[in-house]
Amino acid sequence: MSHSNPNQAKVILDHLLIGNRITALDALQHFGCFRLAARIHELRKEGYEIEETIVAHNGKRYASYFIRNCVFAQQELCLA
């Protein structure tokens, strides 16, 4: 979380840790984050196993990020 607002990455991580998925549009609307992929990259570098799927909707394709098997888990359980 070195080059970004650490609070922004933290709220995104918290969102993922309780079992939610997030897209770039979600991140912008809910957290004011314009660069979700960069925040995800930072969190992955810290050891979080964040996965992604590509969603196709109305002719558009976008990434949806999530942490598998991490609903209500402690952060340590989600580390690589």
C-alpha positions in Angstrom: 0.0 0.0 0.0 3.0 2.2 -0.4 2.0 4.5 -3.3 -1.7 4.9 -2.6 -4.0 6.0 0.1 -3.6 3.1 2.6 -7.1 3.6 3.8 -8.4 3.0 0.3 -6.6 -0.3 0.0 -7.7 -1.2 3.6 -11.4 -0.7 2.9 -11.1 -2.7 -0.4 -9.4 -5.5 1.5 -12.0 -5.5 4.2 -14.7 -5.6 1.5 -13.0 -8.7 0.1 -12.3 -10.4 3.4 -16.0 -10.6 4.3 -16.7 -12.5 1.0 -17.7 -9.7 -1.3 -16.5 -9.3 -4.9 -15.4 -6.0 -6.4 -15.2 -4.5 -9.8 -13.7 -1.2 -10.9 -17.2 0.4 -11.0 -17.9 -0.8 -7.5 -14.6 0.6 -6.2 -15.3 4.0 -7.8 -18.9 4.2 -6.6 -18.3 2.9 -3.0 -14.7 3.8 -2.2 -13.8 6.6 -4.6 -11.0 4.4 -6.1 -10.1 5.1 -9.7 -7.3 2.5 -9.9 -8.7 -0.7 -8.5 -6.2 -2.9 -10.4 -3.3 -1.0 -8.8 -4.8 -1.5 -5.3 -5.3 -5.2 -6.0 -1.7 -5.5 -7.2 -0.5 -3.8 -4.0 -2.6 -6.2 -1.8 -1.3 -9.2 -3.8 2.3 -8.0 -3.2 1.5 -8.0 0.6 0.6 -11.7 0.2 -3.2 -11.7 -0.1 -4.5 -14.3 -2.5 -6.9 -12.2 -4.5 -8.4 -14.0 -7.5 -10.2 -12.5 -10.5 -12.7 -13.6 -13.1 -13.6 -11.8 -16.3 -17.2 -10.9 -16.6 -19.0 -10.2 -19.9 -22.1 -8.1 -19.7 -23.8 -6.1 -22.5 -20.8 -6.5 -24.8 -18.4 -5.2 -22.2 -15.7 -7.2 -20.3 -14.4 -6.4 -16.9 -12.6 -8.0 -14.0 -14.3 -9.0 -10.8 -11.9 -9.6 -7.8 -12.5 -11.9 -4.8 -10.8 -13.9 -2.1 -11.8 -17.6 -2.2 -12.9 -19.2 1.1 -12.4 -16.1 3.1 -15.9 -15.2 4.3 -15.6 -13.8 7.8 -12.0 -15.2 8.0 -9.1 -13.7 9.9 -6.7 -11.8 7.6 -3.9 -14.3 8.4 -6.0 -17.1 6.9 -6.1 -15.3 3.6 -2.4 -14.8 3.2 -0.4 -16.7 0.6 
